[in-house]
Amino acid sequence: MLPGAAENLILLGHKKGNPWVELFEDRMNFRYSYFEEGPARRGTIINRSPLPGERKSYPVEYTIQGYCVIAYLPKPIGEGTALVVFGTDMSSVEAGGHVICDETSMAKLLARLGIQKKTPIPYFEALLRTKLVVNVAPGFEIIAHRLLKP
């Protein structure tokens, strides 16, 4: 790394599997939580400040749908940015990875955020709903987003 160069990073997985994600949670609206209700265990995305039409929580429904959060944030210490991708299940995390690696999917996300071509990408977080078919997430829909303050 060159002196003075910013260090960027990508974090995959929720805080239960990747504790580094917790360093970013205080600046995020969408957070991961894990509930055990009797024999049922379920990953859930908690919406701390629901906007009209949004729910307070988005639990995974295995074999039906899951949820993924993609967040682009400044690092809490030092220079650089972080791209954080986590979800209610591994298939949803995989769908989030597809979004950030596929030009068409990324263009759809940027359009939803109101970002024009050749415009710097602001800090944001987006919540995706994923369709789950036999542990695969073949599609997604952006259901909520927030532009974040630096």
N, C-alpha and C positions, 0 to 999 in steps of 0.2 A: 504494500500500500504506500502510495506517495504521501509525503508529509502534506497535511492540509486537505487531502482528498476526503470526501465524505464516504462513509461506510454505510452501505445499504444492506438490508437483509430481508429474507423471506421466512416467515414462520408458518408451518403447516400443522394443523391439529389444535384442539381446544386445550384449555389450561390443565385438564386432568391428565392429558397425555404429553403436553408440552408446557411446563411451568413458566417458560419465558413469556408466554402470551399474557400472563397476569400483569406484566409491566406496562401493558397498554390499556388494560380494561378500564382504568379510571377515566379515560377520555372517550370511551365508547358507549353508545346507547345500547347496542345489541351484545348480550353476554351469554356465555354457555353456562348451563346448570345441568346437574344430573340428579334425577329423582329415583328413589326406590320406594315403590308402593306395593307392599306385600311381595309377591313373586315378580311383579312387573318392574323392569328397569328401563329408564327412558331418558335419552338426551333431549334437552329442551333449550331453545333460544329464548331468553328473557328480553322483552322490549321495555326498557326502563321508562321511557317517555312516549307512550303510543300517541300517534297523530290520528286524526279522524279516519276511520276505516281500518285501522290497524288493531291487532290483538295485543294483549299483555304478554302472552307466551305462545311459542310455536313448538310443540312437542313432535318428535319423530313418530310417524305411524309406519312401522315396519311393513315392508312390501307394498306400501301405498305412496307415501311422500316423506321427505326429509327437508332439512333447511341448512343453508350454508351462509356464512357471513364472509364477505371480502372487505377488508379495511386497508386503506392506504393512509399511513400516519407518520408524523415525525418521530424519530427515536426519542425516548424520554431523556436520554443523556447523550451528549455529544452531537455531532453532525450526522446527517443522513436521514433516510426514511426506512420504513418497514412496510412490507406487504404481509398482512396477516390473513390467513384463510383457515377457517374452522367450521365445523358443522355438527349436526346432531348424530351423524353416522359417517362411516368412512366413504360410502358411495357419494354422499353429498359433498364431502371434502374434495373428492375426485372431480365432481362436477364444477366446483369452484376453480380447481386447477385448470380444467378445460376452458373455462371462461377467460382466464387471464392469459392463456396460451393461444387462443384462437382469435384471429383478427376480426371475424364476423361477430363473434360473441362479445368481444371487447368493445367493438363499435356500438353494439346494442346497449351495453352498459354505459358507455360514455354519452350516448344520445339521451338515455334516461336521466343522467346527471346534468344534462344541459350543456355539455362541453363540446365546443366547436373544434374542427380540425385545426391543428397547429397552435392550439391554445394550451398553456400549461395545465396539467391535471391537478386540481385542488385535492386536499385531503378529504377522504370520504369513507363511508362504510355503506355497504349494500347487503340486503337480505334477499337471498334467493330461495324459492321453493323448488325442490327437485322431485321428479317422479321416480319412484323406486320400483324396479322390476328385477326380481331375482338378484338382489345385491348389486345392481347396476343402476346408475342414474342417467338414462338416455336423454333427458331434457331438463330444462330449468325455466323458471319465470322469475323476473325481478319483481318482488312484491313491496319493497320499502327501501328507502335510502336516506342518508343524511350527508350533507356537506359539513365538514368539521373545521373548527377554527385551528389555526396553527399553534 
